[in-house]
Amino acid sequence: MKNSQEQLIKKLSSKQLKQQIWLSQGLLLLLAITLMFIFFDSAAAFFNLLSWSWSQIVFYSLFSALIIVGIDIMTMYIFPKKWWDDGGVNEKIFKQGSYIEIIVLCFCIALVEEWLFRGIVQTQFGLWIASIIFALVHTRYLAKPFLFIAVILLSFWIGLVYQWTGNLTTVIALHFFVDLFLALLIRTRGVQHAR
């Protein structure tokens, strides 16, 4: 499966790969909306999980993201490239296109995934279940133990932040900053083996 997935990704253009990401995010959003109405009394009850707090955004989101990206950069220099190699997916996604496109894509991914995994799955089933399902959804990492562990740890950290703050906005911002900083590294410096 891993080789066929890598071959498929190599055949896709950057535009086609981004279209696949938008499609997958659309499906996850549809799932999140459906589950929201199943598990919450109303949409308003779900949206009560969102609140704006500059201190949480700066401390939990921005500060955490800087540390996570710093650790990623360090480990990229310490461990072999093959441990971090995701088959060129992230490079293909973020190396081309405008900065606005990167920002919008990173924001939508963070919004949809945190809505589903923290707002729905973690709220209903707990931190561990949400973290494991989050990692499993990122299927291209399953064959890469180092990347899979990194995604589980990232998901677990995001889940802890959500547990501590009870604020979905904070974890959406955290996820957004991590993805954006790594995407900008790929775009500007050619870091090929970022998450």
N, C-alpha and C positions, 0 to 999 in steps of 0.2 A: 504494500500500500504506500509506503514511504516513497519508494522510487517512482511509482506512477504519479503520486502527488507532485513530486519535484519536477518530473517531466512535463506535467500539465502546466505548472507554474512557469516553467521556462518558455513554454509555447505562448503564454498569454502576454500581451503587451501591457505596459503600465496602465493604460486606459482601461483595458479589459479587466485587469486585476482590481482596479478601483471600482469598476462597475460591480464586480462580485462582492466587494466589501460593502458597498451601498445596499446591495440586495440582501446580504446576510444581516446587516444592521436593521433593515426594514422588517425582516422576518422576526428578529429578536424584539423589535419595538412592538410588533403586532402581538407577539407572545406576552410581552410585559403588560400591554394594555388589557389583554384578555385575562391574565392572571390577577391584575389589579382589581378588576370587577368581580372576580371569583373570591378573592381573599379579603377585600376591604368592603365595608358597608357602602362606601361611595367614593367617587374620585376625590372629593374634598378631604375625606379621611386620609387618603394616601398622600395628597399634596401637603398635608400638615407636617409631613416628614421633611419638607423643604423650608429652610429659613436662611436668612442672610446674616452672617457674622464675620466682619472683617478680621477679628482676632483669630477665629477658627480658620479662615481662608489662609491667612498669613502663616500662623503657627503650624496647624496640622496639614494644610494642603501644600503651600509653597515650600515651607521648610522641609517637610517630608520628601517632596519631589526632588528637591536639590540634593538631599542626602542619598536617595535611591539612585538618582542618575549618577551621582559621584561614585557610588559603590559599583554601579554598572560599568562605568568607564575604567575604574581600577581593575575590576575583574577581567575586562576585555584585554588588558595588558598583561595580566598574570596568567590567565588560562589560555590554552590553544584556541585558535580561531574556530576550529571544527566544533568545539563545545558550544560556541555562540552562533554558529551558522544556522540560519533559519531557511536555508535554500534560496536566499536572495529576495525573499518576499518583501521585507521592510525596505530594502534598498530600491526595489522596483516601484514600490508605492510612493516613497517620499523623495527619491532623487530627482524626479521630474514633477513639473507642475508649479503653480505659484505658491507663495507663502500664505496667501489668503485661503487657497484650497487646502493646504496642510492644516491651518488653524480650524477651518470648518470641519474637516474630516475628523481631526482629533477631538474636537468638542462633541460632535455627534456620537462618536464611538464611546466616549466617556459618559455622556448623558444616557444613552440607551443601555449600555452594559451595567452601569450603576443603578439605574432605575430597576432593571431586572434582577441583578444579583444581590444588591444590598437592599433596595427598597422592597422587593418582593421575596426573593428566596431567603435572604438572611433574616428578614423580619419575621417570616413564617417558620423557617426550619433551622435557623441558627448559623453561626459563623463557620463551622467546619463544613457543613453541607454546601453553603454558598461558595466557599473557597475552592473546594474540590470540583464542583460543577463548573465554576469559572475557568479553572485550569483545563478541565476536560474539553470545554468548548473551543479552546485554542488548540485544535487537533494537530496542527503542524509541529507542536512542541512535544507531543507524546513520544516520539522516537528519539528525542534529544533530552536525556535525563537532566543535564545541567539547566537547560532552558525551562523544562517542566518544573523543576524545583524552584527556580527563580520566579516563575509565574505563580506557583502556589504561595510562596512567601510574600510576593507582592499583594496577591489577593487577600491573604491572611492579614497583612498590615492594613490594607484598606478597610477590611472588615472590622479590625480592632478600632480604627479611627471612627468608623460608623457607630460601633458599640459605645465608645466613650462619649461621642458628641450627640448621637441620636439625630444627626443632621445629614440628610442626603445631599444637600448642596455642597457641603464640605468634601465629601468623598468624590462627588462628580468633579470638583475642582482639582482634587489630588490626582485622580486618574488622568484628567485633561493635562495637567502640568507635566506629569511623567511622560505621557505619550508625545506631547508637544516638544519637550526638551530633547527627547531621543530622536524624534523626527527631524528637528532642526539640526541636530548633530549630523545625521545622515545627509541632509540636504546641503549643509554648508561645508562640512569637513570630510564627507565621504566615509564616515564610520559605517562599515558594512555589516557588522555583526552585533548591532544593538537589538534589544528585545523587539 
